[in-house]
Amino acid sequence: MIYQIEHTNTFTYESLVDQSLNHVRLKPRTDVCQKLLSYRTEISPMSMSKEYTDLWGNHVETFFIPEQHQTLSVSTTSKVSVQRSPFIRKVEHSPEMRDIFRSALFRQHYLAFLNETAYTYMEQGQVDAIMAEVGETDNPVRLALTLMDYIHTTFAYEKEATNVHTKANEAFGLKRGVCQDFAHVMIGVLRSQGVPARYVSGYLYIGEDSGFVGDAATHAWVEVMIPGIGWVGLDPTNKVEALSSHIRVGTGRDYADVSPLQGVYRGGRHKLDVRVAVKVLEKL
């Protein structure tokens, strides 16, 4: 599939602000299953941006606006080719995979995605309650799939129940939330069981007949490190493997590492309007 993604963030401030410094993470990645064909950023008030790649391999644009302004608009237009085939449910847990998964070298290499963070922290009692439902296993593939199914079935998708600051243990208590919350809970439990897991931010093509659920802005899902295979995407919000409808932008330990737009400014409060449109240009 070839997609075009148009994404606009508009900040409206209650009074004039100045010295606005911003970081944008909205450029889709290129990898073995996804290719970025074109990308453009438009900033108003006009500003020059500098680009760099962060610690997690995400593309970041930084810009500074010194003059006073009462609105700030960041618009990006991307064209991306995505082609992924389902395979995770066909993976067999071989003795070789089990040995790698249990090795100290494997754990050391993926330590950043095994340690809990503020967003992914789960209380031990919460983890125990979930594991009692999904069942103990030393097969990371089976655990990830069962956990994805459990979260999808147990948690209600409700936009107003949580906010961007909600943590995994809080979302667990509510049993409701959005894709960010579902991803953080799944990551927290996987890490507690020694399975490296990371947060993915991107876009989801919902389409007319797909039945997918997702935010009107960016979407979030989970990638699990499977020994001998690599990172595999799973979407607990929709109980599916992340395939050709999922467009990857950023990966990190949690939402804080991949926040689409971060900034600091001198001034009062603001309102944010986010508009995202994902459309198919060509079916491959």
C-alpha positions in Angstrom: 0.0 0.0 0.0 1.1 3.5 -0.7 -0.3 6.1 1.7 -0.4 9.9 1.9 -0.5 11.3 5.4 -1.4 14.9 6.2 -0.9 15.9 9.8 -1.5 19.4 11.2 -1.0 20.5 14.8 -2.3 24.0 15.6 -1.6 25.7 18.9 -3.7 28.7 19.9 -2.3 30.6 22.9 -4.5 32.6 25.3 -2.0 35.5 25.0 1.0 36.4 23.0 4.0 34.1 23.6 7.6 34.3 22.6 10.8 32.3 22.5 9.1 29.0 21.4 11.4 26.0 21.0 9.9 22.9 19.5 10.9 19.3 18.6 8.9 17.4 16.0 8.8 13.6 15.5 6.5 13.1 12.6 8.7 11.8 9.8 7.9 8.1 9.0 10.7 5.6 9.1 12.3 3.6 6.3 12.9 0.0 7.1 12.7 -3.5 5.5 8.9 -3.3 5.2 8.3 0.4 4.9 9.8 3.1 2.6 9.4 6.8 3.0 8.8 8.2 -0.5 8.5 11.9 0.3 8.2 14.2 3.3 7.5 17.9 3.8 7.1 20.1 6.9 5.5 23.6 6.9 5.8 25.8 10.0 3.9 29.0 10.7 5.2 31.5 11.8 8.0 30.6 9.4 11.1 29.1 10.9 14.1 27.1 9.8 14.5 23.7 11.3 17.5 21.5 12.1 17.3 17.8 11.8 19.0 15.0 13.8 18.4 11.3 14.7 17.8 10.6 18.4 19.1 7.8 20.6 16.2 5.5 19.5 16.7 6.1 15.8 13.8 8.6 15.4 14.0 11.5 13.1 13.7 14.8 15.0 13.2 18.3 13.6 14.0 21.2 16.0 13.0 24.8 15.4 13.0 28.1 17.3 10.6 31.1 16.9 12.0 34.2 18.6 9.2 36.7 17.7 5.9 37.0 19.5 3.0 34.9 18.2 -0.4 33.7 19.3 -0.8 30.7 17.1 1.7 28.0 15.9 1.0 25.6 13.1 3.1 22.6 12.2 1.9 20.7 9.1 3.6 17.6 7.6 2.8 15.7 4.4 4.2 12.2 4.0 4.1 9.6 1.3 4.9 6.1 2.5 5.0 2.6 0.9 4.1 -0.2 3.4 4.2 -4.0 2.7 4.1 -6.5 5.6 2.9 -10.1 5.6 1.5 -11.8 8.7 3.7 -14.5 10.2 3.9 -14.2 14.0 1.2 -16.8 14.7 3.3 -19.3 12.7 6.5 -18.9 14.7 7.5 -22.0 16.6 9.3 -21.6 20.0 12.4 -23.6 19.2 15.1 -24.7 21.7 17.5 -22.3 20.1 15.0 -19.4 20.6 14.6 -20.4 24.2 18.3 -20.5 24.8 18.8 -17.0 23.3 15.9 -15.6 25.3 17.3 -16.9 28.5 20.9 -15.7 27.8 22.5 -12.9 29.8 23.8 -11.4 26.6 20.3 -11.0 25.2 19.0 -9.4 28.3 22.0 -7.0 28.5 21.6 -6.0 24.9 17.9 -5.1 25.3 18.1 -3.8 28.9 16.5 -0.4 27.9 13.4 -2.3 26.8 13.3 -4.5 29.9 13.4 -1.7 32.6 10.2 -0.1 33.7 9.6 3.6 33.1 7.1 6.0 34.7 4.6 5.4 31.9 4.9 1.6 31.9 5.1 0.9 35.7 2.7 -1.8 36.9 2.2 -2.7 40.5 3.1 -6.3 41.3 -0.5 -7.1 42.3 -1.7 -5.9 39.0 0.9 -8.0 37.1 -0.1 -11.0 39.2 -3.8 -10.5 38.4 -3.1 -10.3 34.6 -0.7 -13.3 34.6 -3.3 -15.4 36.5 -5.7 -14.7 33.6 -3.3 -15.2 30.6 -1.3 -18.1 32.2 2.5 -18.5 32.8 4.6 -19.5 29.8 8.3 -19.3 28.8 7.2 -18.8 25.2 7.5 -15.0 24.5 5.4 -15.3 21.3 2.5 -17.1 23.0 2.7 -14.7 26.0 2.6 -11.6 23.7 -0.3 -12.8 21.7 -2.3 -14.0 24.7 -1.6 -10.7 26.5 -2.7 -8.7 23.4 -6.0 -10.6 23.3 -6.6 -10.1 27.0 -6.1 -6.4 26.9 -8.3 -6.0 23.9 -11.1 -8.0 25.6 -10.8 -6.6 29.1 -10.2 -2.9 28.4 -12.8 -0.6 27.0 -11.6 2.0 24.3 -12.8 5.3 25.7 -11.2 8.6 24.7 -12.3 10.7 27.6 -11.2 8.2 30.3 -7.5 9.1 30.3 -5.1 11.8 29.1 -1.6 11.9 27.7 -0.1 11.8 31.2 -2.0 8.6 32.3 0.4 5.8 33.5 -0.1 2.1 32.9 -1.0 1.3 36.5 -3.7 4.0 36.4 -5.1 2.7 33.1 -5.2 -0.8 34.6 -7.3 0.5 37.5 -9.7 2.1 35.1 -9.9 -0.8 32.6 -10.4 1.8 29.9 -8.4 4.3 27.9 -6.9 4.7 24.4 -4.2 3.1 22.3 -1.5 4.8 24.3 -2.8 3.2 27.5 -3.3 -0.2 26.0 0.3 -0.1 24.7 1.8 1.0 28.1 -0.1 -1.8 30.0 1.0 -4.4 27.5 4.6 -3.2 27.6 4.6 -3.1 31.4 3.5 -6.7 31.8 5.8 -8.0 29.1 8.8 -6.4 30.7 7.9 -7.8 34.1 8.1 -11.2 32.5 11.5 -10.6 31.0 10.3 -9.9 27.4 11.8 -6.8 25.7 9.1 -4.6 24.5 9.0 -1.1 23.0 6.4 1.6 22.3 5.6 2.5 18.7 4.0 5.7 17.5 2.7 6.1 14.0 -0.5 6.2 11.9 -3.3 3.7 11.4 -5.2 3.5 8.2 -8.8 2.8 9.4 -10.5 2.8 6.0 -14.2 2.3 5.5 -14.6 -1.4 6.2 -11.5 -2.4 8.3 -13.3 -2.2 11.7 -10.1 -0.8 13.2 -10.2 1.6 16.2 -7.7 4.4 16.6 -7.2 8.0 17.5 -7.9 10.7 15.1 -4.3 11.7 15.6 -1.4 9.3 15.9 -1.8 5.7 16.8 0.2 3.6 19.2 1.1 -0.1 19.4 3.8 -2.5 20.8 6.8 -4.2 19.3 8.1 -7.3 21.0 11.7 -8.6 20.5 11.5 -12.3 19.4 14.9 -14.0 19.6 16.2 -14.9 16.1 13.4 -13.0 14.4 13.5 -9.4 15.5 10.9 -6.7 16.5 7.3 -7.8 15.8 4.5 -5.3 16.0 1.3 -6.1 17.9 -1.7 -3.8 18.3 -3.7 -4.5 21.5 -6.3 -1.8 20.6 -7.4 -3.9 17.6 -6.0 -7.3 18.5 -4.0 -7.6 15.3 -0.4 -7.9 14.2 0.8 -4.5 13.0 0.8 -5.0 9.2 0.3 -2.9 6.1 -2.3 -0.6 7.8 0.2 0.5 10.4 2.7 3.2 9.4 5.6 3.4 11.7 7.0 6.9 12.8 8.9 6.5 16.1 9.9 3.9 18.6 11.1 4.2 22.2 10.7 3.0 25.8 7.3 4.7 26.1 5.3 7.7 24.9 7.8 10.2 26.3 10.4 9.1 23.8 8.2 9.5 20.8 5.9 12.4 21.5 5.0 13.9 18.1 5.5 17.5 19.1 7.3 18.7 22.2 8.0 22.4 23.0 8.6 25.1 25.6 7.6 28.7 25.4 7.2 31.8 27.5 3.5 32.7 27.9 0.1 31.5 29.1 -2.0 28.4 28.4 -2.8 27.0 25.0 -5.3 24.9 23.1 -4.2 22.2 20.6 -6.1 21.2 17.5 -4.9 18.0 15.8 -6.0 17.0 12.3 -4.8 13.8 10.6 -5.8 12.4 7.2 -4.5 9.0 5.9 -5.5 8.0 2.4 -4.5 5.3 0.0 -2.8 6.4 -3.1 -2.0 3.0 -4.6 -2.6 -0.7 -3.6 0.5 -2.8 -4.1 
